[in-house]
């Protein structure tokens, strides 16, 4: 079996007015099928590591070498002359500080002058226009609001400034040249593969171990809200891909029978709705002593609700996997949570920095890339990064030893 990030699991969706259900049903495994509420249709193929960033923040210009913010983060190949402006959300989330530090250190090391700015949604356009007035050559932005940045990026396009969107794609703005982001397909795929690995059916890449199962494992799947634009990413990559072969063979069964499309949705993606649904399933489908082996969830908040219901029913041995990288989620590994899937923002930042250096040198055509993402204003060349699975056993190596979080932050 090839690694999932090397497989051409995609189905081209050309009609932007198709809704997610039509797109979902048009091929057996669909890479990208869900638009946002305004029916922005996206398509992609998992082939290479690329990231998009929209919205940048405050730091200052620098041309001196800055220590890399991770021992596993390698310097860029090659150098460039010119200046890059970065605008990131001013949310206080650690990931944006990590992104800013990584971009500054990597680009400094490559000889590039960098200005890093942090701003909320109301101020990002103004910060972008200030950087353009200061004659930056390239912008790297992570949008605080994916509906925004219309004015700032229109100014960038008029000024001939290249724009790299990181992690979030401004769907109504023109002028985005590259989008660097986690491969959203990998989050659901990883959550499913982490569960089958914990059950002994596969490794963490989803490759079957060949173990013979006498009695099927009973599982449940909890998605987010169907209005979330990435709902069908999670559903297709987990239910219709990483879990599919085991469901078809009978090694896995869904005890509640709730597995089709919107059956696995969690209203508002809330902890309370997840807890209520899990409680209902336990009372209706596991009341006679049936063993629930694993629950695959789409977010840490949903997982928290599932775990609460399991605790209330005295089921402490159920495998729970999820998606998320906040300290509380990482801290919960081994304490009711068995695995989480995350994308290291510093790796995404490195891909964005690599893209910026290529644009400064005029060599961007040589960069590896995936299929385009579509927005309401056109298509954007995209570079995707496959996310990672973290367990209690790998937390030290993947999180602490790489300085993602310190041991003190994780308690």
C-alpha positions in Angstrom: 0.0 0.0 0.0 1.3 3.5 -0.8 1.4 6.1 1.8 -1.8 8.1 1.7 -0.1 11.4 0.9 1.3 9.8 -2.3 -2.0 8.5 -3.5 -4.1 10.3 -6.1 -7.3 10.3 -4.1 -9.2 13.1 -5.6 -12.2 13.7 -7.8 -12.4 16.9 -9.9 -15.4 19.0 -9.1 -15.7 21.7 -11.8 -19.2 23.1 -11.0 -18.9 25.6 -8.2 -22.6 25.4 -7.6 -22.6 21.7 -6.8 -23.3 21.1 -3.1 -21.3 18.8 -1.0 -23.6 15.8 -1.3 -23.6 15.8 -5.1 -19.8 16.1 -5.1 -19.5 13.5 -2.4 -21.5 10.9 -4.4 -19.6 11.5 -7.7 -16.7 9.2 -6.9 -15.9 6.5 -4.4 -13.2 8.5 -2.5 -13.3 12.2 -2.9 -10.3 14.4 -1.9 -12.2 17.7 -1.6 -15.9 18.1 -1.8 -17.1 20.6 0.7 -17.3 24.3 0.0 -18.1 26.9 2.7 -21.6 28.1 3.3 -21.4 30.2 0.1 -20.6 27.0 -1.8 -17.0 27.7 -2.5 -15.9 24.4 -4.1 -12.4 23.3 -3.4 -10.4 20.5 -5.1 -7.0 19.1 -4.2 -4.8 16.1 -4.5 -2.5 14.8 -1.8 1.0 14.7 -3.3 3.3 17.3 -1.7 4.0 19.4 1.3 2.7 23.0 0.9 1.1 25.5 3.2 -1.0 28.7 2.8 -1.1 31.5 5.3 -3.6 34.4 5.5 -3.2 37.2 8.0 0.2 38.3 9.6 1.5 40.0 12.7 4.0 42.3 14.4 7.7 41.7 14.9 10.0 44.1 13.0 12.6 44.1 10.3 15.7 42.0 10.7 18.6 40.8 8.6 20.6 39.0 11.4 20.5 35.3 12.0 17.9 34.1 14.5 18.0 30.7 16.1 15.6 28.2 14.6 12.6 27.6 16.9 12.9 23.8 16.7 15.9 21.4 16.6 14.2 19.5 13.8 13.5 22.5 11.6 16.2 22.7 8.9 17.4 25.8 7.2 16.2 26.6 3.7 18.2 25.6 0.7 19.6 28.6 -1.1 19.4 32.4 -0.3 17.6 35.4 -1.7 17.7 39.2 -1.5 14.6 41.2 -0.9 12.0 41.7 1.8 9.0 39.7 3.0 6.1 41.0 5.1 4.2 38.6 7.3 0.8 39.3 8.8 -0.6 36.8 11.3 -3.7 36.7 13.5 -3.3 38.4 16.9 -5.4 35.8 18.7 -2.8 34.9 21.3 -2.8 31.3 20.1 0.7 29.7 20.5 0.6 28.5 16.9 0.8 32.0 15.4 3.7 32.9 17.6 5.5 29.7 16.5 4.7 30.5 12.9 6.1 34.0 13.2 9.2 32.9 14.9 9.8 30.2 12.3 9.3 32.5 9.4 11.6 35.2 10.8 14.4 32.8 11.6 14.2 30.8 8.3 14.0 33.9 6.1 16.7 35.7 8.1 19.0 32.7 7.6 18.3 32.9 3.9 19.4 36.6 3.7 15.9 38.0 3.5 14.7 41.1 5.4 11.5 40.2 7.3 8.8 42.2 9.1 6.4 40.1 11.1 3.1 41.7 12.2 0.2 40.4 14.3 -3.2 41.9 13.9 -6.9 41.1 14.4 -9.4 40.9 11.5 -10.3 44.6 11.7 -6.7 45.7 11.3 -5.1 43.2 8.9 -6.0 45.1 5.7 -4.3 48.2 7.1 -1.2 46.3 8.2 -0.9 44.7 4.7 -1.2 48.1 3.1 1.5 49.5 5.4 3.8 46.7 4.4 3.1 47.3 0.7 3.8 51.0 1.2 7.2 50.0 2.7 8.0 48.2 -0.6 8.0 44.6 0.6 8.5 42.2 -2.3 6.4 39.2 -1.0 3.6 38.9 1.6 2.8 35.9 3.7 -0.6 36.2 5.3 -2.8 34.1 7.6 -6.3 35.6 7.6 -8.0 36.2 10.9 -11.2 36.1 9.0 -11.3 34.0 5.8 -14.0 36.2 4.4 -11.8 39.2 4.7 -8.5 40.7 3.3 -10.4 41.9 0.2 -9.0 45.4 0.2 -5.5 44.6 1.4 -4.9 41.9 -1.1 -6.4 43.9 -4.0 -3.8 46.6 -3.1 -1.1 43.9 -3.2 -2.2 42.7 -6.6 -2.3 46.2 -8.0 1.3 46.8 -6.6 2.6 43.6 -8.1 3.4 42.1 -4.7 3.3 38.3 -4.5 1.0 36.8 -1.8 1.4 33.5 0.0 -1.6 32.5 2.1 -0.7 30.3 5.1 -3.0 27.8 6.7 -6.2 29.8 5.8 -7.3 30.8 2.3 -9.1 34.2 1.9 -12.1 33.0 -0.2 -13.3 36.5 -1.4 -9.9 38.1 -2.1 -8.0 38.4 -5.4 -4.2 38.3 -5.7 -3.2 35.1 -3.8 -0.4 33.4 -5.7 0.2 30.4 -3.4 -1.7 28.7 -0.6 0.3 26.7 1.9 -1.8 24.5 4.3 -2.2 21.2 6.1 -3.7 18.5 3.9 -7.2 18.4 5.5 -7.8 15.0 4.1 -5.0 13.8 6.3 -6.8 14.7 9.5 -9.7 12.4 9.1 -7.5 9.7 7.5 -5.1 9.9 10.5 -7.8 9.8 13.1 -9.2 6.7 11.5 -5.8 5.1 11.1 -4.8 5.9 14.7 -7.9 3.9 15.8 -7.2 0.9 13.6 -3.5 1.0 14.7 -4.6 1.0 18.4 -6.8 -2.0 17.7 -3.9 -3.8 16.0 -5.5 -3.9 12.6 -3.0 -1.5 10.9 0.0 0.7 11.4 -0.3 4.4 11.8 -0.2 4.9 8.0 -3.2 2.6 7.6 -1.3 -0.4 6.2 -3.1 -3.6 7.4 -1.2 -5.8 9.8 -3.1 -8.9 8.7 -4.2 -9.8 12.2 -7.1 -12.2 12.3 -10.2 -10.9 14.1 -12.5 -13.5 15.7 -15.1 -10.9 16.9 -15.5 -7.6 15.1 -14.5 -4.4 16.9 -17.5 -2.1 17.5 -16.7 1.6 16.7 -18.5 4.9 16.4 -17.6 8.0 14.4 -18.3 11.6 15.4 -17.9 14.4 12.9 -18.3 18.1 13.5 -21.2 20.2 12.3 -22.3 19.7 8.7 -22.1 23.4 8.2 -18.4 23.3 8.8 -16.7 23.5 5.4 -14.3 20.7 6.2 -17.0 18.3 7.4 -16.8 16.1 4.3 -13.0 16.1 4.3 -13.2 14.3 7.7 -16.1 12.0 6.7 -14.6 10.9 3.4 -11.0 10.5 4.6 -12.0 8.5 7.7 -15.2 6.6 6.9 -14.7 6.2 3.2 -10.9 5.7 3.3 -8.9 4.7 6.3 -11.8 2.8 8.0 -13.4 1.6 4.8 -11.5 -1.7 4.2 -12.1 -2.8 7.8 -15.8 -2.0 7.7 -16.1 -3.9 4.4 -14.3 -7.0 5.8 -16.3 -7.0 8.9 -13.3 -6.5 11.2 -15.0 -3.2 12.2 -18.8 -2.7 12.7 -20.6 0.5 13.7 -22.6 -0.6 16.7 -25.2 2.2 16.4 -25.6 1.8 12.6 -25.0 5.6 12.3 -22.4 5.8 9.6 -24.0 7.3 6.5 -23.2 10.9 5.5 -24.7 13.3 8.0 -25.5 10.5 10.6 -22.2 11.2 12.3 -22.6 14.9 12.6 -22.4 16.8 15.9 -24.6 19.9 16.1 -22.4 23.0 16.3 -19.5 20.7 16.9 -20.1 21.2 20.6 -19.0 19.2 23.6 -22.6 19.1 24.8 -24.0 17.8 21.6 -21.3 15.1 21.4 -21.9 14.0 24.9 -25.6 13.8 24.4 -25.2 11.7 21.2 -22.7 9.4 22.8 -24.9 8.9 25.8 -27.9 8.1 23.5 -25.8 5.6 21.5 -24.6 3.9 24.6 -28.1 3.6 26.0 -29.6 2.3 22.8 -26.9 0.2 21.2 -24.7 -1.0 24.0 -27.2 -1.5 26.8 -26.9 -5.3 26.8 -23.2 -5.5 27.5 -21.9 -5.0 24.0 -18.3 -3.8 24.0 -17.5 -0.5 22.4 -13.9 -0.6 21.2 -13.2 2.8 19.6 -14.6 6.2 18.8 -13.1 8.4 16.0 -13.8 12.1 16.5 -13.3 15.2 14.3 -12.2 17.7 17.0 -10.9 18.0 20.5 -14.2 19.6 21.6 -16.2 16.7 20.2 -13.7 14.2 21.8 -14.2 15.9 25.2 -18.0 15.3 25.0 -17.5 11.7 23.9 -15.0 11.1 26.7 -17.4 12.6 29.3 -20.2 10.3 28.2 -17.9 7.3 28.3 -16.7 8.3 31.8 -20.2 8.7 33.0 -21.0 5.1 31.8 -17.9 3.6 33.4 -16.2 2.8 30.0 -12.6 3.7 30.6 -11.1 1.3 28.1 -12.6 2.7 24.9 -10.0 4.0 22.4 -10.7 7.7 21.4 -8.9 9.5 18.6 -9.3 13.1 17.5 -7.8 16.1 15.7 -6.1 19.0 17.5 -2.9 20.3 19.0 -3.8 22.6 21.8 -2.0 22.0 25.1 -5.1 20.4 26.8 -5.5 17.9 24.0 -1.8 16.9 24.0 -1.9 16.7 27.8 -4.9 14.3 27.6 -3.0 11.7 25.7 -2.9 8.6 27.8 -5.6 10.0 30.0 -8.8 9.2 28.1 -7.4 10.2 24.7 -5.4 7.7 22.7 -4.2 9.7 19.7 -4.6 13.1 18.1 -3.7 14.3 14.6 -1.9 17.6 14.2 0.0 19.8 11.7 3.1 21.4 13.0 2.7 25.1 12.1 6.5 25.5 11.9 6.6 22.9 9.1 3.9 24.9 7.3 5.9 28.1 7.9 9.0 26.5 6.4 7.1 25.6 3.3 5.8 29.2 3.1 9.3 30.6 3.6 10.6 28.2 0.9 7.9 29.5 -1.4 8.8 33.1 -0.6 12.5 32.6 -1.4 11.5 30.9 -4.7 9.3 33.9 -5.6 12.1 36.3 -4.8 14.5 34.4 -7.0 11.9 33.8 -9.8 12.1 30.0 -9.5 8.6 29.4 -8.1 7.7 27.3 -11.2 10.1 24.6 -10.0 8.3 24.2 -6.7 6.4 21.0 -6.0 2.6 21.6 -5.7 -0.8 20.0 -5.7 -3.9 20.7 -7.7 -5.5 24.1 -7.3 -7.9 25.2 -4.6 -10.8 27.3 -5.8 -12.1 30.4 -4.1 -14.9 32.8 -5.1 -12.4 34.7 -7.2 -10.5 32.0 -9.0 -8.0 29.2 -8.5 -4.9 29.3 -6.3 -1.8 27.2 -6.7 -1.6 25.0 -3.5 1.1 23.3 -1.5 -0.1 20.8 1.2 1.6 19.3 4.2 0.4 15.9 5.5 -0.4 16.0 9.2 1.0 13.7 11.9 -0.4 11.3 14.5 0.7 11.8 18.1 0.1 9.3 20.9 1.2 9.2 24.5 4.2 7.1 23.4 5.3 9.5 20.7 4.4 12.8 22.6 7.9 13.3 24.0 9.6 12.9 20.6 7.1 14.8 18.5 6.0 17.5 20.8 8.5 18.1 23.7 11.8 17.2 22.0 10.9 19.4 19.0 10.0 22.3 21.4 6.4 22.5 20.2 5.4 22.6 23.8 7.6 22.3 26.9 7.1 19.7 29.5 6.0 22.4 31.9 3.3 23.6 29.5 1.9 20.1 29.3 1.9 19.8 33.1 
